[in-house]
């Protein structure tokens, strides 16, 4: 399949690049779409949500009139062709995770999303095997933190574009199957998850869509030790630390949610409100948003 992500197809890439930059959303307010019932979107709501995702791989929805539970999140995803949930081991029966501080759960406290600590730039499921890549997710806010808990969001296609413009060899290095390795995870029974090597950038063989797998963590990651890969990682880190206009900064408040094709994101540290601790529902999927 010919795609603009083929390093030997410069003409296709330049056409895609111009189209992408012309349509990409840089005003965070433009990402926001108000909806009524997430169980049954009306045609105009669905079109508005999809249009943002087509341009920037993400959209922020706001729903104040209808209570949202795990079932509503699941139904919302189905309307965008999202059905194959990534049933990670900490998810609930429906495959949807309750992301909240679990001070009394020692197992969950070992994982940063279930604490009030900051989370560095990453894409979800970067430790998954190639056949279980997380290509999209929904993150719905039930209760926000008393203080803090802001997110930054960045379209991974923009990251690819910036790095390729700087040096195509960066893309070549980050597309190697051994570019990034996540060490094994062990528990009292032994190896709970084997070490997982893979690329940062990959292209789906059927759809031709670009996928990114990344974490800025340093303790639980091993980079291929060659000069080009390390230079590419440094360039990526510099980009993520910049004031790039494509980086969106916001905080999800109650009734707000993020629908995206697993864009890069982070989270600041926060302090909980004791009367209503921060709670988000997270649904991860193995397919991209239909129509993108």
N, C-alpha and C positions, 0 to 999 in steps of 0.2 A: 504494500500500500504506500502510495506517495503522500507524504505529509510535509508541512513547513518545518517540522522538527528534524528533518533529515539534513545533516550537516553538508551533504553534497548537493542539496537543492536550494541554492542561494536565492534564486528568483522567487520561488514559492515562499521562502521565509520572509523576504523583503515585502512581498504583498501582504502576507499575514501580519507582519510587524506594523505596517502603516495602518492597516485596518484596526488592529488591536489598540494602538495608541490613540487613534482618532475616537474610539468609542469607550475606552476605559474610564471608569468613574473615579474621580479624584475628590469630589465633594462628598463627604461622609453622609450629609443629609440626604443626598440623592439615593443612597442605598436603602432608605427606610420606606416601607410600604405598610399602610394600615389595612388590616383585614378584619372581617367580622367573625365568622365561624370557621376555625381551622379544620373542623371535621368535613366541611363542604364549602370549599372556596367558590365564589362566583367567577364567571369567565374573566371579567376585568381584573380581579385580584390575582388570579393565576397568571394571566398574561403579564401583569406588572412585575410580579415576583420572578417569573422566568426571564423577562427581559433584562433585569439586573444581573441575573446569573449568567446569561449569555454574554454580557459585556465584561463582567468582572469576577465571575465564578462565585459570587456571593450576594446575599440580600439579607437585610434586617427586617423582620416583620414585627408589627405591633398589634396585639390583640387584647383589648381591655374588657370586652363585653361577655366573653364566654370563658368559664374556667377551663384550664388545660391540665390534663393528667397524662399518664403514660400512653393510654389508649388514643387520646387526641393527637399526641406527637406521632404515633405510629400511623394514624389515618392521614395526617398532614403529609407525611413522607410518601405514602402510597399514591397521592395525587401527582407526584413528580416521578413516578416510576421506581420509587425506592422501596424495595421489598426484602432484599437479602441482608438482614441485620448481622452485624459482626457480633456474634454472641460471645463476647469476652467473659472471662471467668468471674468478674465482679459485677456483671450486669444482672438485672432481675429476670423474672420468668419470661417477660415479653422481649427480652434482649435489650432493654433500655436501662441505662445506668442512672442512678440518683447520685449526682455529684454534690457532696456536702462534706463538711468536716466531720470525721468519725473519730473523735477523741478516745472513745472506749473500744474501738476496733483496732487492735494492734496490727492486724494484717493490712487493713486499708491505710493505716497511718504510715506504712512503709512506702506509699505511693503519693507523690506530691499533689495530684489533683484532689485528694481527699484531706488535704491540710490547708492552712491559711497562708502558706508560703508562696512566693512568686514562682511562676513557671516561665522558663525561657522559650524563645521561638521554637516551634516544632510543627509538624503535621501529625495528625492522629494515626495511631497504628503503625508507626515507623518500625516497630519491632516485629510486625506480622510477616508471615511467609509470603512469597510471591503470589500464591493462589488465594490469599486472603487479604489483599491490600484494601485499606479503607479509602474509598474514592469520593465519599461524600458524608456529610453528617448534618444532623439537626441538633441545636443546643438551645433549649428553652428555659428561660428564667422564671422560677416560681417566687423566690425571695432573693433579693440582692443583699450584699453585705452591708453592715452598718457603715463601714468606711473602707474605701479601696475596692479592689477587684476589677479594675479596668482592663480592657483587652486592646491589643493592637492586631490588626488584620492586614494581610498582604496577599494579593493574587499571585499564585506561584508561576503563572504564565508571564507576569511582569518580571519576576526574578529571573526566569529563563532568558527572557529578552535582554535584560540588562547585562547579564553575564555573557551571553553570546556576542553582544555588541562589543563588550570589552575584550573578549578573547574566545573564539570558538573552541580552542583547546580546553578551556575550562568546562565546557559542556561535554566534550568528548571524555574528559577525565571523570566527571561526575556521573556519566552514563555507564561507566564500567560496572560489571556485575559484582566486583569486589571493592567498590569505592568506599562503602560504609558498612561496618560490622557492629551489630549489637551483641555483646557478650551474653552467654547463657544466664538464665535465671534459675537459681536453685532454691529448694525448700527442704524441709525435714525428710522428705521422701527421696531427695536427690535432684536430678535435673528436671525442673518444671517446664522450662522452655529452652530448647537448644539455641546455640549462637546462630544469628541470622545475618548473612551477608547479602548485599544487594546494591543497586544503583540509587543515586539521589533522583535523577531524572530518567523516566522511562516512557515509552509510547505504547499504548494499548494496541495489540496486533490486529484487532478487528475494527475498533472505532477510530483509531489514529489519535486519540485524545492524549494529552500530556499529563503525566502523573508525577508528583514529587513526594519524596520520602526523606525527612530531615528532622534532626534535633540539634539544638545548640548546646545540649548537655555535654559535659566533658568527662564525667566519671563513668558513664554507661555507654561508651561509644569508642570505636577504634577506626581511625581513618587510614586508608591505604597510604603507606609511607613512600610516596614518590613526589618529586618536586612539583609537578603540574597539579596533582590532586591537592596538595597542601596549599598551593597558591590559589587554587579555585575556592577552597574552603575559606581562606583569608579574605578573598574578594567578596564572598557571600556574607561573611560576618560583618564586613565593612558596610555593605549595602543595607543589612538589617539594622545597623546602628546609625544610619543616616536619617536625614529629614526628608526622605523621598515623599513626594506629594501623593503617591499611590498608597502610602501606609495610612490606614484608617484607625482612629483612636476613639473608643467609646466604651460605655459600660452598659451591660444589659440590665434593664430594670424589670420589675414584675410585669409579665405579659408580653415581654419582648423575646425574640428568638433569632437565631442565626441559621440560615439554610445555605450550605455552600458545598463546593466540590473540593473539600478538604484543603482549604487555603492555609497558608502559614498563619499562626496566631500565637500570642503569648498572654500572660495574665500577671498583673501586679499582685503583691501581697495584700491582704485585707484583714479587717477586724470584724468579727461577727456581731450582730445584734442578738443578744441573749434571748430575746422574746421571739425572734423569727430568724433563725440561722440561714445563711446563704444556701439555696437549694436550686439546682438546675437539673433538667432531664436531658440526657445525651443519647442520641440514637445514631450509631455508626453503620454505614452501608458499604457493600462491596461493589455497587454500581454507581456511576455518575448520575447526576440529575438528568432526567430524560429531556431531550430537546436542546442540550448544551453540547 
